[in-house]
């Protein structure tokens, strides 16, 4: 939280100072308007972020599959994040899950279960989608203030907000592969009944079960149809035999 508050504070000071020094006459601003405008822009940005985050939380948790190709990430990502020295600053990124009573992602429990890991993984997916969803909505700020002040007030605040959303996205994508490996290691020591099936595998299993049921139904129908056909053939043969026998008897009489 200290890192974020520091970035926001210094960004505000920098934007206010730059506008007072260079943009007062150009945009017809006053120092008071600049100061109040920047403060209000930050407040509005935080409010927009909160509304988007709340909306994402209404999406059912099972819609987030951490084992999908997108959420598993690419091989090159780990090297990219390490070049950014993510290990040094990732713990400085605010984690509000525990504060808001959603889920504590600051550390892994001492005795985690497969279900716990799946929950943790899904929470990282929710957090990633949440921060990415905020980015396009940051431009709503451009319509709150007069457009003539877009480049001197709204745009700088939008850039800072986008930067603050990208950082936690990187953290989620850096952490998730490690959690998946820990989850997979734990599953090796679990019986099939105790383990948790990956959502993708679970869906595949359900699809197979449906196919098996349909196949059984089709087979049962085919058997019934065959029985009916055999019965009809037997009756036809019986009738033909009787007819032939009757014909033979009439021929013998003649």
N, C-alpha and C positions, 0 to 999 in steps of 0.2 A: 504493500500500500504506500510506503514511503517513497518508493521509486516513482509510482504513478503521480502522486501528489506533487513531487518535485518537478517532474516533467511538465505537468499542467501549470504549476506556478511560474516556472521560468519561461514557458511558452507565452503565458499571459503578459509577463513583464516585457518580453521581447517584442510582442505584437504591439502593445501599448506604446512602448518607447519608439519603435520604428514609425508608427503613425504620427505620433506627436512631433517627431523630428522632421519627417519628410512629407506627410500627407495632409496636414491640416488645411493648407490653402488649396491643394490640388483637388480635394474632395469636399471642401467646405465644412470641415469638421472643427469641433472644439475639443480641448483636452478632456473636459467632463464627459462629452458624448463618447469619446474614444474609450475612456475607462469604463463607463457604465455599459457601453455596447459590448465590449470584450467580456465583461463579467456576465452579462445576460446571455451572450452567445454560448459561454461555457455551461451555464445553468440549463439552457435549452438543449444543448447537446447531451448532457447527462440524462435529462428527462426523456429524450428520444431513445437513447440507449436502453433505459429502463423499460420503456414500453415495448420495444422490440424483443428484449430478453423475456419479458413476461409472456408475450405472444408465442415465442418458441417453446416455452415451458408447457403450453397447452397441447403440443404435439405428443401423442402417445409414445412412451419410452420404447416400446417394442418396434417402432418404426426405424430406430437407429441400430443398424447392424455393424458392429465394430470389426467384423470378420470379412466385410465386403472389400473389393479391390481398392475402392477409393480410400476408405478409412485405414486400411493396412499401410498405405503409403508406398512410396517408391524407394528403391535401394539407394539412390543418390541423395535422398533427403537427409539421412543421418549425417553424412559428411558435410552437407551444407549447413546444418544446424550447429555442428561442432565448430565449423569455421567462424560462426557467429559467437563462439564461446558461450553457448546457451547454458552450460552447466553453472557458470558463474552468476548468471542473473535470473535464471528461471524461477528460483524460489522467492524472488523479489516481486514477481507478478502477483497481484491481488487474487486471492481465492475466496470467493464469497459463498461458495456452496455450503460450508459449515455454518457461516454466519446467518444465512437465509434458511438454514435447516433443510437443505436439499441432500447434499452428500459431501463428506469431507474428502477432498482430493489432495490434501497436503501431505498425507503419508498413507502407507499401506498397513492394515491391521496386523497384529503379531501372529494371529492364527486365521489367515484368510481361507475362505471356502471357494469352490468354483463359482457358486452363485454370487459371492461377493465380488470376484474378479469381473464377472459379466456385467454386474451393476456398475462397477468402477469404469469399465471400458465404455459402456453406453453413456455414462456421464461425461467422459472426455469427448465423445461424439457430439453430444448435445452442446457442450461448451464451444466446440469448434464451429458448429453450424450457427450458434447464437452470435458469436463474434463476427463471422463472415456475413451474416444477415444484417448486422448493424451498419456495415460499411456503406451500402447504397442509400440507406436511410439517413446517413449523416448529411446528405445534400439537401434534405428538407430545410436545413438551416438557411439555405440560400433564399428561400421564399418567406422567411420570417422577418428578415431585415430588408430594407430597400436594396434593390439590385445594384444601385450605383456604389454601395458599400461592400459589394461581394468580394472584390479582390483585396480590400484592405482589412476587413473584419471577418466575414463569413468564411472565405476560402482558407485562410491560415488556421482557423479553428477546426475546419473540416479535415485538413491535412494532419493536424495533431491527433484528432480523434481516430482517423484511419490507422495511423501509426500505432496507437494504443490498442487497437483491435487486432492488429497483425501479430503483435508479440505473444499474446496468450494462445493464438492459433498455432504458432510455431511450437509452443510448449506442449500442447495437446498431441500434435503429430510426432513430436520427439519422444514423448513418454509412452504413447500407446503401444508401439512394437515391443517395448520392454514388458509391459503388462501382459501382452498376448503370450510372450514366451514364458512368463511366470505362470500364467493360467494353464498353458499346455503342459508344463512340467508337473504342475499339481495334479492334472488329470491322469497322469501316468500312475499315480498312487491311489486313484479312486476306482471303486468298482463301477461297472456300467450304470448301476442304479443310483450311485451317489454322484456321478459325474453330471456335468451340464453340457448338453449338446449345443454346438454352435448353431445360431439361428438359421444360417444357410443350410446346414446339414439337416436341421430339424424340418425345414420346409421341404427339402428333398425327400426326407423319410416319409413325410405325409403324402407327398405326391406319389411315391412308390406304393404306399398303402392303398391309395385310391385306385391306382392302376391294378393292383392285385385283386381288390374287391370287384372292379369292373370285369377283370378277366374271369374271376370265379362266377360272376353273374352270367357272363356270356357263355361260359362252359356249361353251366347248369341249364341255361335255355337251350343250348345246342343238344344236350343230352335228352331233354324233354322232347325236342323236335324229332330227334332220332328214334325215340321210343314210339312216338305217334306214327312216324313213317313206317317203322317195322310192324306196328299193329295193323296199319292200313294194308301193307303188303301181305301180311299173314291172312287177313280177311279176304283180300283179293285172290290169293292163292287158294284159300279154302273154297271160295265160290267157284273158281275155275275148276277145281278138282271135282266138286259136286256136279257142275255142269257137264264135265267130261264123262263122269261116271253115268250120269243120266243119259247122255248121248249113246254111250256104249250099250247100256241096257236096252234102249229103244232099238238099236241096230241088231242086237241079239234076238229080240222078239220078232223083228221083221225077217 
